[in-house]
Amino acid sequence: MSKRFGFSDFSYFYPMQGVVTKSTGSWYKVRTKEGKTFECRMRGKFRVKGIKSTNPVAVGDLVDFEIEVNHETAVINTIHERQNYIIRKSVNLSKQTHIIAANIDIAFLLITIENPITHTAFIDRFLATAEAYHINAILLFNKIDTYDDDLLFEKDYLKQLYEKIGYTCIDVSAKTGVNIESIKKLMKDKTSLFAGHSGVGKSTLINVIEPGLNIKTKPISEAHKQGAHTTTFAQMYPLHFGGFIIDTPGIKGFGVVDFSQEEVGDFFPEIFALKEKCKFNNCRHVDEPKCAVIKAVENGEVSESRYYNYLQLLENEKSPYR
């Protein structure tokens, strides 16, 4: 429950510090280290380090705030420098950017092979953004209890593909409890973000990890094979075993932000590892002669899907799967 105060609470008129646990765009819930929460607004309009975003204050931000005299609200006046953040660009015509969350230790991307399908284009854009901002990303292959042999084969193929690159991949089932304890050990005393398409089971999995939260869930639409948006705003919750979890709204598309052509390859670990073997220092790995990356793709050492998605990012084109 948010802290309410009046004239007698003089101790709260001094500058305070806390972490943003919920952002609705105009109001922010801020939690102090003592566990008290305050409803805050921003003082005027300001940007953070020139980032043009729909939300200059994001969940996970460390902020300074002051209580408004004669009011039951507070005002954020300082945003501390971020350790990192996950940012995406809208795939619609507005091209607005949105900071999903900040100061993240682990970003868990939930993947489903069916209902809904998570395509590699979406996975690779998310992973490239995590690489760009130095965030440890882990892939959770969810709903494995619902898959037949064909879907399990496809899941195993994707899992092997990303494990070969160096990413941690974990099978998980909220229904049967597969690997729930392993995930909790990774999350202990960390700030973890859960992301993915609507319907991949983020809220259900979070409810299993932290049962007291009772986050609302909805069934998959049989007509469209997509999930309903049960989480409207990103929100951070404390974990009883230590740490915090950030639940995010379902993401349909993931447009990357501020990637130059020269650096895109650096955010694909397998491509970055080969760049020094290319003939040219400024090789873009498109059609240059004696390119180590193109050769690795031809030899099956670099997956064709990863390479294709790299080219899509390089040309800043929309993936057909978004």
C-alpha positions as CSV (number, residue, x, y, z in Angstrom):
1,M,0.0,0.0,0.0
2,S,1.3,3.5,-0.9
3,K,2.4,5.8,2.0
4,R,-0.1,8.5,2.8
5,F,1.0,11.5,4.8
6,G,-0.1,14.9,6.1
7,F,1.4,18.0,7.9
8,S,2.6,15.9,10.8
9,D,4.9,13.7,8.7
10,F,7.7,16.3,8.6
11,S,10.4,13.5,8.2
12,Y,9.1,12.8,4.7
13,F,9.7,16.4,3.5
14,Y,13.4,15.7,3.0
15,P,14.7,14.3,-0.3
16,M,14.3,10.6,-0.5
17,Q,15.5,7.8,-2.8
18,G,13.8,4.7,-4.2
19,V,13.3,2.4,-7.2
20,V,10.5,2.8,-9.7
21,T,8.4,-0.3,-9.4
22,K,5.5,0.8,-11.7
23,S,5.1,3.3,-14.5
24,T,1.8,4.3,-16.1
25,G,3.2,7.1,-18.2
26,S,2.3,9.9,-16.0
27,W,2.4,8.4,-12.5
28,Y,5.1,6.3,-10.9
29,K,5.2,4.0,-7.9
30,V,8.5,4.3,-6.1
31,R,9.7,1.9,-3.4
32,T,12.3,2.9,-0.8
33,K,14.9,0.5,0.6
34,E,12.8,0.3,3.7
35,G,9.9,-1.1,1.6
36,K,7.6,2.0,1.7
37,T,6.0,2.9,-1.6
38,F,5.0,6.4,-2.8
39,E,2.9,7.6,-5.7
40,C,5.1,10.1,-7.6
41,R,4.9,12.3,-10.7
42,M,7.7,13.9,-12.6
43,R,8.8,17.5,-12.0
44,G,8.3,19.1,-15.4
45,K,9.6,17.5,-18.6
46,F,13.1,16.2,-19.0
47,R,15.0,13.5,-20.9
48,V,17.7,11.1,-19.7
49,K,20.9,11.5,-21.7
50,G,19.0,12.7,-24.7
51,I,17.0,9.5,-25.1
52,K,13.8,10.3,-27.0
53,S,11.4,7.9,-25.4
54,T,7.7,7.6,-24.6
55,N,8.7,7.0,-21.0
56,P,11.7,9.0,-19.7
57,V,11.3,7.3,-16.3
58,A,11.2,3.4,-16.5
59,V,10.6,0.6,-14.0
60,G,13.9,-0.2,-12.3
61,D,15.2,3.4,-12.4
62,L,16.8,4.7,-9.2
63,V,15.3,8.1,-8.5
64,D,15.4,10.9,-5.9
65,F,12.0,12.3,-4.9
66,E,10.4,14.8,-2.5
67,I,7.0,14.9,-0.9
68,E,4.7,17.6,-2.1
69,V,3.7,19.9,0.7
70,N,-0.1,19.8,1.4
71,H,-0.5,16.9,-1.0
72,E,-0.5,13.1,-0.7
73,T,1.9,12.6,-3.6
74,A,5.6,13.1,-4.3
75,V,7.7,14.5,-7.1
76,I,10.6,12.8,-8.9
77,N,13.4,15.4,-9.5
78,T,16.4,13.2,-10.3
79,I,17.0,10.0,-12.3
80,H,20.3,8.3,-11.4
81,E,22.6,7.0,-14.2
82,R,21.4,3.7,-15.4
83,Q,23.5,0.5,-15.3
84,N,21.7,-0.7,-18.4
85,Y,18.2,-0.9,-19.9
86,I,16.1,-2.7,-22.5
87,I,14.7,-0.4,-25.1
88,R,12.7,-1.2,-28.2
89,K,11.2,0.7,-31.1
90,S,7.6,0.4,-32.1
91,V,7.0,-1.5,-35.3
92,N,4.2,0.8,-36.3
93,L,4.5,4.0,-38.3
94,S,5.2,6.2,-35.2
95,K,8.7,4.6,-34.7
96,Q,8.6,5.8,-31.1
97,T,11.0,4.2,-28.7
98,H,10.1,2.7,-25.3
99,I,12.3,1.8,-22.4
100,I,10.9,-1.5,-21.1
101,A,13.0,-1.5,-17.9
102,A,16.3,-0.4,-16.4
103,N,19.1,-1.7,-14.2
104,I,18.5,-5.4,-15.0
105,D,20.7,-8.2,-13.9
106,I,19.0,-11.0,-16.0
107,A,16.6,-10.7,-18.9
108,F,14.5,-13.9,-19.3
109,L,12.9,-14.2,-22.8
110,L,10.0,-16.7,-22.8
111,I,9.7,-18.7,-26.0
112,T,6.9,-20.9,-27.2
113,I,6.9,-23.1,-30.3
114,E,3.2,-22.9,-30.7
115,N,0.2,-20.8,-29.3
116,P,1.8,-18.4,-29.9
117,I,4.8,-19.0,-32.2
118,T,8.0,-17.1,-31.2
119,H,10.0,-16.6,-34.4
120,T,13.8,-16.4,-34.5
121,A,13.6,-12.8,-35.8
122,F,12.0,-11.7,-32.6
123,I,14.5,-13.8,-30.5
124,D,17.5,-12.4,-32.3
125,R,16.4,-8.8,-32.0
126,F,15.9,-9.2,-28.3
127,L,19.2,-10.9,-27.8
128,A,21.1,-8.2,-29.9
129,T,19.6,-5.5,-27.7
130,A,20.6,-7.3,-24.6
131,E,24.1,-7.7,-25.9
132,A,24.3,-4.0,-26.8
133,Y,23.4,-3.0,-23.3
134,H,25.4,-5.7,-21.5
135,I,22.5,-7.6,-20.0
136,N,22.7,-11.3,-19.3
137,A,19.9,-12.9,-21.4
138,I,18.5,-16.4,-20.7
139,L,16.0,-18.2,-23.0
140,L,13.1,-20.0,-21.3
141,F,11.4,-22.6,-23.6
142,N,8.0,-22.6,-21.9
143,K,4.9,-24.8,-22.1
144,I,7.0,-28.0,-22.9
145,D,4.3,-30.1,-21.2
146,T,1.9,-29.2,-24.1
147,Y,4.2,-30.2,-27.0
148,D,3.9,-33.3,-29.2
149,D,7.0,-35.1,-30.6
150,D,7.3,-32.7,-33.6
151,L,7.1,-29.6,-31.5
152,L,9.6,-31.0,-29.0
153,F,12.0,-31.7,-32.0
154,E,11.6,-28.1,-33.1
155,K,12.2,-26.9,-29.6
156,D,15.3,-29.0,-29.2
157,Y,16.6,-27.7,-32.6
158,L,16.2,-24.0,-31.4
159,K,17.6,-24.8,-28.0
160,Q,20.8,-26.4,-29.5
161,L,21.2,-23.5,-31.9
162,Y,21.3,-20.9,-29.1
163,E,23.3,-23.1,-26.7
164,K,26.0,-23.5,-29.4
165,I,26.3,-19.7,-29.5
166,G,26.7,-19.5,-25.7
167,Y,23.3,-18.6,-24.4
168,T,21.7,-20.4,-21.4
169,C,18.5,-22.2,-22.5
170,I,16.1,-23.8,-20.0
171,D,13.0,-25.9,-20.6
172,V,10.2,-24.9,-18.3
173,S,6.6,-25.7,-17.5
174,A,4.6,-23.7,-15.0
175,K,2.0,-26.5,-15.0
176,T,4.3,-29.4,-14.1
177,G,7.0,-27.4,-12.3
178,V,9.8,-28.4,-14.6
179,N,13.0,-26.4,-13.7
180,I,11.1,-23.8,-11.6
181,E,13.6,-24.2,-8.7
182,S,16.6,-23.8,-11.1
183,I,15.1,-20.6,-12.4
184,K,14.6,-19.3,-8.8
185,K,18.2,-20.0,-8.0
186,L,19.3,-17.9,-10.9
187,M,16.9,-15.1,-9.8
188,K,17.9,-15.0,-6.1
189,D,19.1,-11.5,-5.0
190,K,18.9,-10.3,-8.6
191,T,16.6,-8.0,-10.6
192,S,15.1,-10.2,-13.3
193,L,13.0,-9.2,-16.2
194,F,10.5,-11.5,-17.9
195,A,9.7,-10.6,-21.6
196,G,8.0,-12.3,-24.6
197,H,4.9,-12.3,-26.8
198,S,1.5,-12.1,-25.2
199,G,0.4,-15.6,-24.4
200,V,3.8,-17.2,-23.8
201,G,3.0,-17.6,-20.1
202,K,4.9,-14.8,-18.4
203,S,2.3,-14.1,-15.7
204,T,1.5,-17.8,-15.1
205,L,5.2,-18.6,-14.6
206,I,5.6,-15.6,-12.3
207,N,2.6,-16.7,-10.2
208,V,4.3,-20.1,-9.8
209,I,7.7,-18.5,-8.8
210,E,6.0,-16.0,-6.4
211,P,2.5,-17.4,-5.6
212,G,1.4,-14.5,-3.5
213,L,1.3,-12.1,-6.4
214,N,-1.8,-13.6,-8.1
215,I,-1.1,-11.8,-11.3
216,K,-4.1,-12.0,-13.7
217,T,-3.9,-14.5,-16.6
218,K,-6.1,-15.1,-19.6
219,P,-6.4,-18.1,-22.0
220,I,-5.0,-18.1,-25.5
221,S,-7.4,-16.9,-28.2
222,E,-8.4,-20.0,-30.2
223,A,-9.2,-17.8,-33.2
224,H,-5.9,-15.9,-33.4
225,K,-3.6,-18.3,-31.4
226,Q,-2.4,-15.2,-29.5
227,G,-2.5,-14.2,-25.9
228,A,-4.5,-11.4,-24.4
229,H,-2.6,-8.5,-22.9
230,T,-3.1,-9.2,-19.2
231,T,-0.1,-7.0,-18.1
232,T,-0.8,-3.4,-19.2
233,F,2.3,-1.7,-17.6
234,A,5.7,-3.1,-16.6
235,Q,5.8,-3.7,-12.9
236,M,8.4,-4.8,-10.4
237,Y,7.7,-7.1,-7.5
238,P,9.9,-8.2,-4.5
239,L,10.6,-11.9,-4.3
240,H,10.3,-13.7,-0.9
241,F,13.6,-15.6,-1.6
242,G,15.5,-12.3,-2.4
243,G,15.6,-10.1,-5.4
244,F,13.0,-8.6,-7.7
245,I,11.0,-9.6,-10.8
246,I,9.8,-7.3,-13.5
247,D,6.7,-8.4,-15.4
248,T,6.3,-6.7,-18.8
249,P,3.4,-6.3,-21.2
250,G,3.4,-8.8,-24.1
251,I,5.5,-7.5,-27.0
252,K,4.3,-8.1,-30.6
253,G,7.3,-6.7,-32.4
254,F,10.8,-5.7,-31.3
255,G,12.4,-2.9,-33.3
256,V,16.1,-2.2,-32.3
257,V,17.2,1.3,-31.5
258,D,20.4,3.2,-32.6
259,F,22.3,0.3,-34.1
260,S,24.8,1.5,-36.7
261,Q,25.7,-0.8,-39.6
262,E,29.3,-1.0,-38.3
263,E,28.3,-2.4,-34.9
264,V,25.4,-4.7,-35.6
265,G,27.7,-7.7,-36.0
266,D,29.2,-7.1,-32.6
267,F,25.8,-8.0,-31.0
268,F,25.8,-11.4,-32.6
269,P,28.5,-13.3,-30.6
270,E,29.2,-15.9,-33.3
271,I,29.7,-13.2,-36.0
272,F,31.8,-11.0,-33.6
273,A,34.1,-14.0,-33.0
274,L,34.8,-14.3,-36.7
275,K,35.2,-10.7,-37.8
276,E,39.0,-10.7,-37.3
277,K,39.3,-13.5,-39.8
278,C,37.7,-11.5,-42.6
279,K,40.0,-10.0,-45.3
280,F,38.7,-6.4,-44.7
281,N,38.6,-4.7,-41.3
282,N,35.3,-3.0,-42.2
283,C,33.7,-6.1,-43.6
284,R,29.9,-6.1,-43.3
285,H,29.6,-9.8,-44.1
286,V,27.3,-9.2,-47.0
287,D,29.1,-9.8,-50.3
288,E,32.7,-9.0,-49.5
289,P,35.4,-11.4,-50.8
290,K,37.1,-13.7,-48.3
291,C,34.5,-13.0,-45.6
292,A,34.9,-15.5,-42.7
293,V,31.3,-15.1,-41.7
294,I,29.8,-15.9,-45.1
295,K,32.1,-18.9,-45.3
296,A,31.0,-20.1,-41.9
297,V,27.3,-19.8,-43.0
298,E,28.1,-21.9,-46.1
299,N,29.8,-24.5,-44.0
300,G,27.0,-24.6,-41.5
301,E,29.0,-23.2,-38.6
302,V,26.8,-20.1,-38.4
303,S,23.0,-20.7,-38.6
304,E,21.3,-19.4,-41.7
305,S,18.4,-18.0,-39.6
306,R,20.8,-16.0,-37.4
307,Y,22.6,-14.7,-40.5
308,Y,19.4,-13.8,-42.2
309,N,18.2,-11.9,-39.1
310,Y,21.6,-10.2,-39.0
311,L,21.1,-9.0,-42.6
312,Q,17.6,-7.7,-41.7
313,L,19.0,-5.6,-38.9
314,L,21.9,-4.5,-41.0
315,E,19.5,-3.1,-43.6
316,N,17.2,-1.8,-40.9
317,E,14.3,-3.6,-42.6
318,K,11.3,-5.1,-40.9
319,S,11.4,-8.8,-40.5
320,P,8.5,-10.5,-42.1
321,Y,7.9,-12.2,-38.7
322,R,8.5,-9.1,-36.6
